[in-house]
Amino acid sequence: MRAAALLRAGLCLALVFCLLAYAAGLLASFAVDEQRMEAKFDRYADDGLSGLDAGQHVALARAITGFLKGDLMSAQVRVSRRGESGPAFSEKELAHLSDIRGLVALAGRLRVAALILLASGLALFFTLRRLRPALLRAVRPQRALAGTLLAVFALTAAAALWAALDFDSLFILFHRLLFSNDLWLLNPRSDLLLQLMPGAFFVSYAGDLLTQAWPVLLALPLAAWALTGAGRAAS
């Protein structure tokens, strides 16, 4: 049935969108987590290159996360480098942080849209089960769940392989897709933002994302199995 095929395809697309919105929401929550950011600065920041005196990471993490979550008007803060006090960030760095703040806000809107979409999908499921059970059986939502899982795993595996082979090119592509300007092209020799956040910093965030997202991915095959069992019991 054409209607069933269209509904199955729509379900796949909706699930992929919801998973992407979930991932974006997780990354946004990481970006405004002061303690997480401070810990990563302690581990990954190149203080030898930046010249930051000891104990500066606390204020920097508080300023950046506070600005990104909307609590502060600016991420600018004074820091001490090699015994001299001065502003932490250049105007270009502050403008780039403003762009990131916009992405954090967008992630929140995507999360709301995903919740609305999930609620609508559940309402449609129960409506079809009551009024059009034959159509629901033809849709086979368990296949949509399985297809979504395979697509997400394929994308994740491809991204992981790409990052292992050439992280810099993936990093550049990611920024070109997300930003409409070149403010993210900072100088690691002079810009504190890059000295605080080298490549390993972002790799660790990707690891955090996978660690926290796996229960949601596990729920997809479990839901597909439950729907398959329910369909067999109903037939």
Secondary structure, 3 states (H helix, E strand, C coil): CHHHHHHHHHHHHHHHHHHHHHHHHHHHHHHCCHHHHHHHHHHHCCHHHHCECCCCHHHHHHHHHHHHCCCCCCCCCEEEECCEEEECCCHHHHHHHHHHHHHHHHHHHHHHHHHHHHHHHHHHHHHHHHHCHHHHHHHCHHHHHHHHHHHHHHHHHHHHHHHHHHHHHHHHHHHHHHCCCCCCCCCCCCCHHHHHCCHHHHHHHHHHHHHHHHHHHHHHHHHHHHHHHHHHHHC
